[in-house]
C-alpha cells in the first residue's frame, strides 16, 4: 500500500517539515514501507500476551527518598558570582515597561 503525495505532505505538515518535490516521492516510498511493516505486526496473534510497559523486566532502581540536611545559606551562596541579603543576584530579564 503506497502513501499518496497528499498523505506525505500531511505528515510533513504535522511535523512542521518542509519537503522538496523530490523528497516527497522519496519519503512516500520510505513511509509506505514502514506502514506495511506495522500492518504485518497487526496480523500477529497476541491472544493471552500481557501488555508490557518495557520489553525487559526492569524494577525501580532508585534509592528511597529520605530527607537529609541541605546546604546552609552561606554554603549555597558561596560560589555565586553575586549575592545580596541571602539571595542570588541575577540580571533583570523581564522588562517592566518603565524604561520606555
Secondary structure as GFF3:
##gff-version 3
##sequence-region A 1 100
A	DSSP	alpha_helix	5	14	.	.	.	ID=ss1
A	DSSP	alpha_helix	21	41	.	.	.	ID=ss2
A	DSSP	alpha_helix	73	77	.	.	.	ID=ss3
A	DSSP	beta_strand	83	84	.	.	.	ID=ss4
A	DSSP	beta_strand	87	88	.	.	.	ID=ss5
###
